[in-house]
Amino acid sequence: EFVRWYNHQHLHSGIKFLSPYQRHYGLDIEIMKKRNETYLKAKAKHPERWSGDIRDWTLPEYVTLNPMDTAEVDNYLNQQSS
């Protein structure tokens, strides 16, 4: 039950409020296109409600579960080259 909810319903901030299912199966592209259009229309209709640009709905190219920090990457690469 939890895994289904987590993968299909829970919207993750790290992937622009999409579910992993949407991201994995390519549904994210159309969703983000519609979100961007909605925000642009809303700003055009009521510019007084906006103090700056709309939210950036650009999708991250890569998504990792547990990203390594720079020091970890450098250490890993040094070990591989030795």
mmCIF file as gemmi writes it, N, C-alpha and C atoms, coordinates in Angstrom:
data_model
loop_
_atom_site.group_PDB
_atom_site.id
_atom_site.type_symbol
_atom_site.label_atom_id
_atom_site.label_alt_id
_atom_site.label_comp_id
_atom_site.label_asym_id
_atom_site.label_entity_id
_atom_site.label_seq_id
_atom_site.pdbx_PDB_ins_code
_atom_site.Cartn_x
_atom_site.Cartn_y
_atom_site.Cartn_z
_atom_site.occupancy
_atom_site.B_iso_or_equiv
_atom_site.pdbx_formal_charge
_atom_site.auth_seq_id
_atom_site.auth_asym_id
_atom_site.pdbx_PDB_model_num
ATOM 1 N N . GLU Axp A 1 ? 0.83 -1.196 0 1 0 ? 1 A 1
ATOM 2 C CA . GLU Axp A 1 ? 0 0 0 1 0 ? 1 A 1
ATOM 3 C C . GLU Axp A 1 ? 0.876 1.262 0 1 0 ? 1 A 1
ATOM 4 N N . PHE Axp A 2 ? 1.862 1.307 0.894 1 0 ? 2 A 1
ATOM 5 C CA . PHE Axp A 2 ? 2.734 2.486 0.959 1 0 ? 2 A 1
ATOM 6 C C . PHE Axp A 2 ? 3.519 2.665 -0.337 1 0 ? 2 A 1
ATOM 7 N N . VAL Axp A 3 ? 4.08 1.583 -0.852 1 0 ? 3 A 1
ATOM 8 C CA . VAL Axp A 3 ? 4.901 1.671 -2.065 1 0 ? 3 A 1
ATOM 9 C C . VAL Axp A 3 ? 4.063 2.161 -3.241 1 0 ? 3 A 1
ATOM 10 N N . ARG Axp A 4 ? 2.857 1.672 -3.356 1 0 ? 4 A 1
ATOM 11 C CA . ARG Axp A 4 ? 1.972 2.13 -4.436 1 0 ? 4 A 1
ATOM 12 C C . ARG Axp A 4 ? 1.694 3.627 -4.294 1 0 ? 4 A 1
ATOM 13 N N . TRP Axp A 5 ? 1.359 4.059 -3.092 1 0 ? 5 A 1
ATOM 14 C CA . TRP Axp A 5 ? 1.106 5.482 -2.851 1 0 ? 5 A 1
ATOM 15 C C . TRP Axp A 5 ? 2.345 6.311 -3.193 1 0 ? 5 A 1
ATOM 16 N N . TYR Axp A 6 ? 3.497 5.874 -2.706 1 0 ? 6 A 1
ATOM 17 C CA . TYR Axp A 6 ? 4.748 6.607 -2.901 1 0 ? 6 A 1
ATOM 18 C C . TYR Axp A 6 ? 5.093 6.739 -4.38 1 0 ? 6 A 1
ATOM 19 N N . ASN Axp A 7 ? 4.906 5.702 -5.15 1 0 ? 7 A 1
ATOM 20 C CA . ASN Axp A 7 ? 5.281 5.706 -6.563 1 0 ? 7 A 1
ATOM 21 C C . ASN Axp A 7 ? 4.222 6.293 -7.495 1 0 ? 7 A 1
ATOM 22 N N . HIS Axp A 8 ? 2.956 6.27 -7.09 1 0 ? 8 A 1
ATOM 23 C CA . HIS Axp A 8 ? 1.882 6.687 -7.998 1 0 ? 8 A 1
ATOM 24 C C . HIS Axp A 8 ? 1.159 7.961 -7.58 1 0 ? 8 A 1
ATOM 25 N N . GLN Axp A 9 ? 1.148 8.293 -6.297 1 0 ? 9 A 1
ATOM 26 C CA . GLN Axp A 9 ? 0.362 9.441 -5.846 1 0 ? 9 A 1
ATOM 27 C C . GLN Axp A 9 ? 1.202 10.559 -5.242 1 0 ? 9 A 1
ATOM 28 N N . HIS Axp A 10 ? 2.212 10.198 -4.495 1 0 ? 10 A 1
ATOM 29 C CA . HIS Axp A 10 ? 3.026 11.2 -3.809 1 0 ? 10 A 1
ATOM 30 C C . HIS Axp A 10 ? 3.791 12.039 -4.824 1 0 ? 10 A 1
ATOM 31 N N . LEU Axp A 11 ? 3.669 13.364 -4.718 1 0 ? 11 A 1
ATOM 32 C CA . LEU Axp A 11 ? 4.351 14.273 -5.636 1 0 ? 11 A 1
ATOM 33 C C . LEU Axp A 11 ? 5.652 14.737 -4.991 1 0 ? 11 A 1
ATOM 34 N N . HIS Axp A 12 ? 6.76 14.433 -5.619 1 0 ? 12 A 1
ATOM 35 C CA . HIS Axp A 12 ? 8.086 14.666 -5.063 1 0 ? 12 A 1
ATOM 36 C C . HIS Axp A 12 ? 8.63 16.031 -5.479 1 0 ? 12 A 1
ATOM 37 N N . SER Axp A 13 ? 9.069 16.806 -4.511 1 0 ? 13 A 1
ATOM 38 C CA . SER Axp A 13 ? 9.602 18.138 -4.821 1 0 ? 13 A 1
ATOM 39 C C . SER Axp A 13 ? 10.881 18.059 -5.646 1 0 ? 13 A 1
ATOM 40 N N . GLY Axp A 14 ? 11.672 17.02 -5.473 1 0 ? 14 A 1
ATOM 41 C CA . GLY Axp A 14 ? 12.928 16.88 -6.209 1 0 ? 14 A 1
ATOM 42 C C . GLY Axp A 14 ? 12.748 16.634 -7.698 1 0 ? 14 A 1
ATOM 43 N N . ILE Axp A 15 ? 11.551 16.209 -8.09 1 0 ? 15 A 1
ATOM 44 C CA . ILE Axp A 15 ? 11.265 16.011 -9.516 1 0 ? 15 A 1
ATOM 45 C C . ILE Axp A 15 ? 10.07 16.877 -9.923 1 0 ? 15 A 1
ATOM 46 N N . LYS Axp A 16 ? 10.056 18.093 -9.376 1 0 ? 16 A 1
ATOM 47 C CA . LYS Axp A 16 ? 9.075 19.124 -9.77 1 0 ? 16 A 1
ATOM 48 C C . LYS Axp A 16 ? 7.63 18.706 -9.519 1 0 ? 16 A 1
ATOM 49 N N . PHE Axp A 17 ? 7.403 18.077 -8.374 1 0 ? 17 A 1
ATOM 50 C CA . PHE Axp A 17 ? 6.061 17.702 -7.948 1 0 ? 17 A 1
ATOM 51 C C . PHE Axp A 17 ? 5.367 16.75 -8.924 1 0 ? 17 A 1
ATOM 52 N N . LEU Axp A 18 ? 6.123 15.757 -9.314 1 0 ? 18 A 1
ATOM 53 C CA . LEU Axp A 18 ? 5.621 14.642 -10.115 1 0 ? 18 A 1
ATOM 54 C C . LEU Axp A 18 ? 5.748 13.378 -9.285 1 0 ? 18 A 1
ATOM 55 N N . SER Axp A 19 ? 5.035 12.341 -9.683 1 0 ? 19 A 1
ATOM 56 C CA . SER Axp A 19 ? 5.233 11.043 -9.043 1 0 ? 19 A 1
ATOM 57 C C . SER Axp A 19 ? 6.341 10.307 -9.795 1 0 ? 19 A 1
ATOM 58 N N . PRO Axp A 20 ? 7.027 9.381 -9.136 1 0 ? 20 A 1
ATOM 59 C CA . PRO Axp A 20 ? 8.03 8.591 -9.843 1 0 ? 20 A 1
ATOM 60 C C . PRO Axp A 20 ? 7.433 7.862 -11.057 1 0 ? 20 A 1
ATOM 61 N N . TYR Axp A 21 ? 6.202 7.418 -10.939 1 0 ? 21 A 1
ATOM 62 C CA . TYR Axp A 21 ? 5.531 6.748 -12.059 1 0 ? 21 A 1
ATOM 63 C C . TYR Axp A 21 ? 5.44 7.679 -13.268 1 0 ? 21 A 1
ATOM 64 N N . GLN Axp A 22 ? 5.011 8.909 -13.035 1 0 ? 22 A 1
ATOM 65 C CA . GLN Axp A 22 ? 4.893 9.871 -14.134 1 0 ? 22 A 1
ATOM 66 C C . GLN Axp A 22 ? 6.242 10.128 -14.785 1 0 ? 22 A 1
ATOM 67 N N . ARG Axp A 23 ? 7.257 10.257 -13.969 1 0 ? 23 A 1
ATOM 68 C CA . ARG Axp A 23 ? 8.596 10.526 -14.493 1 0 ? 23 A 1
ATOM 69 C C . ARG Axp A 23 ? 9.122 9.32 -15.281 1 0 ? 23 A 1
ATOM 70 N N . HIS Axp A 24 ? 8.98 8.138 -14.714 1 0 ? 24 A 1
ATOM 71 C CA . HIS Axp A 24 ? 9.529 6.925 -15.324 1 0 ? 24 A 1
ATOM 72 C C . HIS Axp A 24 ? 8.896 6.615 -16.68 1 0 ? 24 A 1
ATOM 73 N N . TYR Axp A 25 ? 7.597 6.841 -16.798 1 0 ? 25 A 1
ATOM 74 C CA . TYR Axp A 25 ? 6.899 6.474 -18.029 1 0 ? 25 A 1
ATOM 75 C C . TYR Axp A 25 ? 6.719 7.63 -19.012 1 0 ? 25 A 1
ATOM 76 N N . GLY Axp A 26 ? 7.424 8.737 -18.787 1 0 ? 26 A 1
ATOM 77 C CA . GLY Axp A 26 ? 7.422 9.837 -19.746 1 0 ? 26 A 1
ATOM 78 C C . GLY Axp A 26 ? 6.185 10.715 -19.741 1 0 ? 26 A 1
ATOM 79 N N . LEU Axp A 27 ? 5.344 10.562 -18.744 1 0 ? 27 A 1
ATOM 80 C CA . LEU Axp A 27 ? 4.148 11.4 -18.645 1 0 ? 27 A 1
ATOM 81 C C . LEU Axp A 27 ? 4.502 12.812 -18.194 1 0 ? 27 A 1
ATOM 82 N N . ASP Axp A 28 ? 5.692 12.968 -17.66 1 0 ? 28 A 1
ATOM 83 C CA . ASP Axp A 28 ? 6.135 14.244 -17.102 1 0 ? 28 A 1
ATOM 84 C C . ASP Axp A 28 ? 6.224 15.359 -18.139 1 0 ? 28 A 1
ATOM 85 N N . ILE Axp A 29 ? 6.57 15.037 -19.353 1 0 ? 29 A 1
ATOM 86 C CA . ILE Axp A 29 ? 6.785 16.058 -20.382 1 0 ? 29 A 1
ATOM 87 C C . ILE Axp A 29 ? 5.494 16.826 -20.653 1 0 ? 29 A 1
ATOM 88 N N . GLU Axp A 30 ? 4.415 16.123 -20.872 1 0 ? 30 A 1
ATOM 89 C CA . GLU Axp A 30 ? 3.128 16.781 -21.145 1 0 ? 30 A 1
ATOM 90 C C . GLU Axp A 30 ? 2.602 17.503 -19.906 1 0 ? 30 A 1
ATOM 91 N N . ILE Axp A 31 ? 2.774 16.896 -18.744 1 0 ? 31 A 1
ATOM 92 C CA . ILE Axp A 31 ? 2.324 17.524 -17.498 1 0 ? 31 A 1
ATOM 93 C C . ILE Axp A 31 ? 3.034 18.86 -17.297 1 0 ? 31 A 1
ATOM 94 N N . MET Axp A 32 ? 4.342 18.869 -17.485 1 0 ? 32 A 1
ATOM 95 C CA . MET Axp A 32 ? 5.108 20.098 -17.274 1 0 ? 32 A 1
ATOM 96 C C . MET Axp A 32 ? 4.778 21.146 -18.331 1 0 ? 32 A 1
ATOM 97 N N . LYS Axp A 33 ? 4.517 20.715 -19.541 1 0 ? 33 A 1
ATOM 98 C CA . LYS Axp A 33 ? 4.124 21.646 -20.6 1 0 ? 33 A 1
ATOM 99 C C . LYS Axp A 33 ? 2.815 22.341 -20.22 1 0 ? 33 A 1
ATOM 100 N N . LYS Axp A 34 ? 1.844 21.568 -19.739 1 0 ? 34 A 1
ATOM 101 C CA . LYS Axp A 34 ? 0.556 22.134 -19.331 1 0 ? 34 A 1
ATOM 102 C C . LYS Axp A 34 ? 0.709 23.053 -18.124 1 0 ? 34 A 1
ATOM 103 N N . ARG Axp A 35 ? 1.544 22.676 -17.172 1 0 ? 35 A 1
ATOM 104 C CA . ARG Axp A 35 ? 1.772 23.531 -16.004 1 0 ? 35 A 1
ATOM 105 C C . ARG Axp A 35 ? 2.352 24.871 -16.422 1 0 ? 35 A 1
ATOM 106 N N . ASN Axp A 36 ? 3.339 24.817 -17.282 1 0 ? 36 A 1
ATOM 107 C CA . ASN Axp A 36 ? 3.981 26.047 -17.737 1 0 ? 36 A 1
ATOM 108 C C . ASN Axp A 36 ? 2.969 26.94 -18.459 1 0 ? 36 A 1
ATOM 109 N N . GLU Axp A 37 ? 2.168 26.356 -19.348 1 0 ? 37 A 1
ATOM 110 C CA . GLU Axp A 37 ? 1.148 27.122 -20.066 1 0 ? 37 A 1
ATOM 111 C C . GLU Axp A 37 ? 0.135 27.732 -19.102 1 0 ? 37 A 1
ATOM 112 N N . THR Axp A 38 ? -0.265 26.979 -18.094 1 0 ? 38 A 1
ATOM 113 C CA . THR Axp A 38 ? -1.225 27.468 -17.107 1 0 ? 38 A 1
ATOM 114 C C . THR Axp A 38 ? -0.666 28.668 -16.36 1 0 ? 38 A 1
ATOM 115 N N . TYR Axp A 39 ? 0.58 28.576 -15.936 1 0 ? 39 A 1
ATOM 116 C CA . TYR Axp A 39 ? 1.209 29.685 -15.219 1 0 ? 39 A 1
ATOM 117 C C . TYR Axp A 39 ? 1.354 30.91 -16.114 1 0 ? 39 A 1
ATOM 118 N N . LEU Axp A 40 ? 1.746 30.711 -17.361 1 0 ? 40 A 1
ATOM 119 C CA . LEU Axp A 40 ? 1.891 31.84 -18.287 1 0 ? 40 A 1
ATOM 120 C C . LEU Axp A 40 ? 0.551 32.536 -18.525 1 0 ? 40 A 1
ATOM 121 N N . LYS Axp A 41 ? -0.516 31.761 -18.696 1 0 ? 41 A 1
ATOM 122 C CA . LYS Axp A 41 ? -1.846 32.341 -18.889 1 0 ? 41 A 1
ATOM 123 C C . LYS Axp A 41 ? -2.299 33.103 -17.647 1 0 ? 41 A 1
ATOM 124 N N . ALA Axp A 42 ? -2.052 32.526 -16.481 1 0 ? 42 A 1
ATOM 125 C CA . ALA Axp A 42 ? -2.448 33.179 -15.235 1 0 ? 42 A 1
ATOM 126 C C . ALA Axp A 42 ? -1.712 34.504 -15.052 1 0 ? 42 A 1
ATOM 127 N N . LYS Axp A 43 ? -0.43 34.516 -15.362 1 0 ? 43 A 1
ATOM 128 C CA . LYS Axp A 43 ? 0.348 35.749 -15.232 1 0 ? 43 A 1
ATOM 129 C C . LYS Axp A 43 ? -0.112 36.793 -16.246 1 0 ? 43 A 1
ATOM 130 N N . ALA Axp A 44 ? -0.426 36.361 -17.464 1 0 ? 44 A 1
ATOM 131 C CA . ALA Axp A 44 ? -0.902 37.298 -18.491 1 0 ? 44 A 1
ATOM 132 C C . ALA Axp A 44 ? -2.264 37.887 -18.111 1 0 ? 44 A 1
ATOM 133 N N . LYS Axp A 45 ? -3.105 37.081 -17.504 1 0 ? 45 A 1
ATOM 134 C CA . LYS Axp A 45 ? -4.451 37.527 -17.137 1 0 ? 45 A 1
ATOM 135 C C . LYS Axp A 45 ? -4.436 38.449 -15.923 1 0 ? 45 A 1
ATOM 136 N N . HIS Axp A 46 ? -3.562 38.166 -14.958 1 0 ? 46 A 1
ATOM 137 C CA . HIS Axp A 46 ? -3.494 38.951 -13.722 1 0 ? 46 A 1
ATOM 138 C C . HIS Axp A 46 ? -2.04 39.251 -13.353 1 0 ? 46 A 1
ATOM 139 N N . PRO Axp A 47 ? -1.363 40.084 -14.132 1 0 ? 47 A 1
ATOM 140 C CA . PRO Axp A 47 ? 0.053 40.36 -13.852 1 0 ? 47 A 1
ATOM 141 C C . PRO Axp A 47 ? 0.284 41.011 -12.485 1 0 ? 47 A 1
ATOM 142 N N . GLU Axp A 48 ? -0.733 41.67 -11.953 1 0 ? 48 A 1
ATOM 143 C CA . GLU Axp A 48 ? -0.592 42.318 -10.64 1 0 ? 48 A 1
ATOM 144 C C . GLU Axp A 48 ? -0.401 41.311 -9.509 1 0 ? 48 A 1
ATOM 145 N N . ARG Axp A 49 ? -0.728 40.075 -9.748 1 0 ? 49 A 1
ATOM 146 C CA . ARG Axp A 49 ? -0.571 39.03 -8.726 1 0 ? 49 A 1
ATOM 147 C C . ARG Axp A 49 ? 0.832 38.431 -8.711 1 0 ? 49 A 1
ATOM 148 N N . TRP Axp A 50 ? 1.66 38.837 -9.649 1 0 ? 50 A 1
ATOM 149 C CA . TRP Axp A 50 ? 2.985 38.237 -9.801 1 0 ? 50 A 1
ATOM 150 C C . TRP Axp A 50 ? 4.049 39.297 -9.552 1 0 ? 50 A 1
ATOM 151 N N . SER Axp A 51 ? 4.98 39.011 -8.685 1 0 ? 51 A 1
ATOM 152 C CA . SER Axp A 51 ? 6.07 39.955 -8.411 1 0 ? 51 A 1
ATOM 153 C C . SER Axp A 51 ? 7.327 39.629 -9.215 1 0 ? 51 A 1
ATOM 154 N N . GLY Axp A 52 ? 7.348 38.485 -9.844 1 0 ? 52 A 1
ATOM 155 C CA . GLY Axp A 52 ? 8.526 38.08 -10.619 1 0 ? 52 A 1
ATOM 156 C C . GLY Axp A 52 ? 8.139 37.095 -11.697 1 0 ? 52 A 1
ATOM 157 N N . ASP Axp A 53 ? 9.108 36.295 -12.076 1 0 ? 53 A 1
ATOM 158 C CA . ASP Axp A 53 ? 8.872 35.281 -13.102 1 0 ? 53 A 1
ATOM 159 C C . ASP Axp A 53 ? 8.011 34.148 -12.551 1 0 ? 53 A 1
ATOM 160 N N . ILE Axp A 54 ? 7.465 33.36 -13.468 1 0 ? 54 A 1
ATOM 161 C CA . ILE Axp A 54 ? 6.713 32.181 -13.044 1 0 ? 54 A 1
ATOM 162 C C . ILE Axp A 54 ? 7.696 31.121 -12.556 1 0 ? 54 A 1
ATOM 163 N N . ARG Axp A 55 ? 7.162 30.118 -11.919 1 0 ? 55 A 1
ATOM 164 C CA . ARG Axp A 55 ? 7.986 29.011 -11.423 1 0 ? 55 A 1
ATOM 165 C C . ARG Axp A 55 ? 8.69 28.316 -12.585 1 0 ? 55 A 1
ATOM 166 N N . ASP Axp A 56 ? 9.905 27.877 -12.327 1 0 ? 56 A 1
ATOM 167 C CA . ASP Axp A 56 ? 10.676 27.149 -13.342 1 0 ? 56 A 1
ATOM 168 C C . ASP Axp A 56 ? 10.201 25.696 -13.377 1 0 ? 56 A 1
ATOM 169 N N . TRP Axp A 57 ? 9.544 25.319 -14.454 1 0 ? 57 A 1
ATOM 170 C CA . TRP Axp A 57 ? 9.035 23.96 -14.599 1 0 ? 57 A 1
ATOM 171 C C . TRP Axp A 57 ? 9.935 23.11 -15.487 1 0 ? 57 A 1
ATOM 172 N N . THR Axp A 58 ? 11.187 23.52 -15.663 1 0 ? 58 A 1
ATOM 173 C CA . THR Axp A 58 ? 12.14 22.731 -16.437 1 0 ? 58 A 1
ATOM 174 C C . THR Axp A 58 ? 12.452 21.446 -15.68 1 0 ? 58 A 1
ATOM 175 N N . LEU Axp A 59 ? 12.378 20.34 -16.374 1 0 ? 59 A 1
ATOM 176 C CA . LEU Axp A 59 ? 12.645 19.049 -15.74 1 0 ? 59 A 1
ATOM 177 C C . LEU Axp A 59 ? 14.138 18.823 -15.563 1 0 ? 59 A 1
ATOM 178 N N . PRO Axp A 60 ? 14.54 18.258 -14.43 1 0 ? 60 A 1
ATOM 179 C CA . PRO Axp A 60 ? 15.946 17.893 -14.284 1 0 ? 60 A 1
ATOM 180 C C . PRO Axp A 60 ? 16.292 16.78 -15.267 1 0 ? 60 A 1
ATOM 181 N N . GLU Axp A 61 ? 17.491 16.847 -15.829 1 0 ? 61 A 1
ATOM 182 C CA . GLU Axp A 61 ? 17.891 15.836 -16.809 1 0 ? 61 A 1
ATOM 183 C C . GLU Axp A 61 ? 18.049 14.466 -16.162 1 0 ? 61 A 1
ATOM 184 N N . TYR Axp A 62 ? 18.666 14.451 -14.984 1 0 ? 62 A 1
ATOM 185 C CA . TYR Axp A 62 ? 18.897 13.199 -14.266 1 0 ? 62 A 1
ATOM 186 C C . TYR Axp A 62 ? 18.293 13.298 -12.879 1 0 ? 62 A 1
ATOM 187 N N . VAL Axp A 63 ? 17.808 12.184 -12.385 1 0 ? 63 A 1
ATOM 188 C CA . VAL Axp A 63 ? 17.257 12.112 -11.042 1 0 ? 63 A 1
ATOM 189 C C . VAL Axp A 63 ? 17.947 10.962 -10.326 1 0 ? 63 A 1
ATOM 190 N N . THR Axp A 64 ? 18.467 11.236 -9.133 1 0 ? 64 A 1
ATOM 191 C CA . THR Axp A 64 ? 19.11 10.183 -8.344 1 0 ? 64 A 1
ATOM 192 C C . THR Axp A 64 ? 18.413 10.061 -6.998 1 0 ? 64 A 1
ATOM 193 N N . LEU Axp A 65 ? 18.416 8.87 -6.462 1 0 ? 65 A 1
ATOM 194 C CA . LEU Axp A 65 ? 17.805 8.662 -5.153 1 0 ? 65 A 1
ATOM 195 C C . LEU Axp A 65 ? 18.687 9.189 -4.035 1 0 ? 65 A 1
ATOM 196 N N . ASN Axp A 66 ? 19.958 8.905 -4.11 1 0 ? 66 A 1
ATOM 197 C CA . ASN Axp A 66 ? 20.909 9.329 -3.084 1 0 ? 66 A 1
ATOM 198 C C . ASN Axp A 66 ? 22.133 9.934 -3.756 1 0 ? 66 A 1
ATOM 199 N N . PRO Axp A 67 ? 22.036 11.196 -4.165 1 0 ? 67 A 1
ATOM 200 C CA . PRO Axp A 67 ? 23.158 11.795 -4.894 1 0 ? 67 A 1
ATOM 201 C C . PRO Axp A 67 ? 24.406 11.925 -4.021 1 0 ? 67 A 1
ATOM 202 N N . MET Axp A 68 ? 25.558 11.705 -4.648 1 0 ? 68 A 1
ATOM 203 C CA . MET Axp A 68 ? 26.829 11.861 -3.946 1 0 ? 68 A 1
ATOM 204 C C . MET Axp A 68 ? 27.24 13.33 -3.982 1 0 ? 68 A 1
ATOM 205 N N . ASP Axp A 69 ? 27.914 13.779 -2.926 1 0 ? 69 A 1
ATOM 206 C CA . ASP Axp A 69 ? 28.438 15.137 -2.976 1 0 ? 69 A 1
ATOM 207 C C . ASP Axp A 69 ? 29.755 15.137 -3.748 1 0 ? 69 A 1
ATOM 208 N N . THR Axp A 70 ? 30.282 16.306 -4.032 1 0 ? 70 A 1
ATOM 209 C CA . THR Axp A 70 ? 31.471 16.445 -4.872 1 0 ? 70 A 1
ATOM 210 C C . THR Axp A 70 ? 32.664 15.676 -4.317 1 0 ? 70 A 1
ATOM 211 N N . ALA Axp A 71 ? 32.867 15.716 -3.006 1 0 ? 71 A 1
ATOM 212 C CA . ALA Axp A 71 ? 33.999 15.013 -2.397 1 0 ? 71 A 1
ATOM 213 C C . ALA Axp A 71 ? 33.88 13.502 -2.606 1 0 ? 71 A 1
ATOM 214 N N . GLU Axp A 72 ? 32.68 12.975 -2.478 1 0 ? 72 A 1
ATOM 215 C CA . GLU Axp A 72 ? 32.473 11.541 -2.689 1 0 ? 72 A 1
ATOM 216 C C . GLU Axp A 72 ? 32.763 11.149 -4.136 1 0 ? 72 A 1
ATOM 217 N N . VAL Axp A 73 ? 32.332 11.973 -5.073 1 0 ? 73 A 1
ATOM 218 C CA . VAL Axp A 73 ? 32.577 11.701 -6.491 1 0 ? 73 A 1
ATOM 219 C C . VAL Axp A 73 ? 34.07 11.722 -6.774 1 0 ? 73 A 1
ATOM 220 N N . ASP Axp A 74 ? 34.773 12.748 -6.276 1 0 ? 74 A 1
ATOM 221 C CA . ASP Axp A 74 ? 36.221 12.845 -6.48 1 0 ? 74 A 1
ATOM 222 C C . ASP Axp A 74 ? 36.937 11.632 -5.901 1 0 ? 74 A 1
ATOM 223 N N . ASN Axp A 75 ? 36.55 11.227 -4.703 1 0 ? 75 A 1
ATOM 224 C CA . ASN Axp A 75 ? 37.154 10.07 -4.052 1 0 ? 75 A 1
ATOM 225 C C . ASN Axp A 75 ? 36.911 8.807 -4.875 1 0 ? 75 A 1
ATOM 226 N N . TYR Axp A 76 ? 35.707 8.628 -5.357 1 0 ? 76 A 1
ATOM 227 C CA . TYR Axp A 76 ? 35.364 7.464 -6.175 1 0 ? 76 A 1
ATOM 228 C C . TYR Axp A 76 ? 36.19 7.44 -7.457 1 0 ? 76 A 1
ATOM 229 N N . LEU Axp A 77 ? 36.284 8.578 -8.137 1 0 ? 77 A 1
ATOM 230 C CA . LEU Axp A 77 ? 37.042 8.643 -9.387 1 0 ? 77 A 1
ATOM 231 C C . LEU Axp A 77 ? 38.53 8.391 -9.157 1 0 ? 77 A 1
ATOM 232 N N . ASN Axp A 78 ? 39.063 8.89 -8.055 1 0 ? 78 A 1
ATOM 233 C CA . ASN Axp A 78 ? 40.475 8.65 -7.728 1 0 ? 78 A 1
ATOM 234 C C . ASN Axp A 78 ? 40.735 7.168 -7.478 1 0 ? 78 A 1
ATOM 235 N N . GLN Axp A 79 ? 39.811 6.503 -6.817 1 0 ? 79 A 1
ATOM 236 C CA . GLN Axp A 79 ? 39.964 5.07 -6.56 1 0 ? 79 A 1
ATOM 237 C C . GLN Axp A 79 ? 39.9 4.27 -7.86 1 0 ? 79 A 1
ATOM 238 N N . GLN Axp A 80 ? 39.058 4.683 -8.784 1 0 ? 80 A 1
ATOM 239 C CA . GLN Axp A 80 ? 38.915 3.976 -10.054 1 0 ? 80 A 1
ATOM 240 C C . GLN Axp A 80 ? 40.151 4.122 -10.932 1 0 ? 80 A 1
ATOM 241 N N . SER Axp A 81 ? 40.807 5.275 -10.847 1 0 ? 81 A 1
ATOM 242 C CA . SER Axp A 81 ? 41.981 5.515 -11.695 1 0 ? 81 A 1
ATOM 243 C C . SER Axp A 81 ? 43.259 4.917 -11.108 1 0 ? 81 A 1
ATOM 244 N N . SER Axp A 82 ? 43.218 4.48 -9.865 1 0 ? 82 A 1
ATOM 245 C CA . SER Axp A 82 ? 44.417 3.899 -9.224 1 0 ? 82 A 1
ATOM 246 C C . SER Axp A 82 ? 44.607 2.455 -9.593 1 0 ? 82 A 1
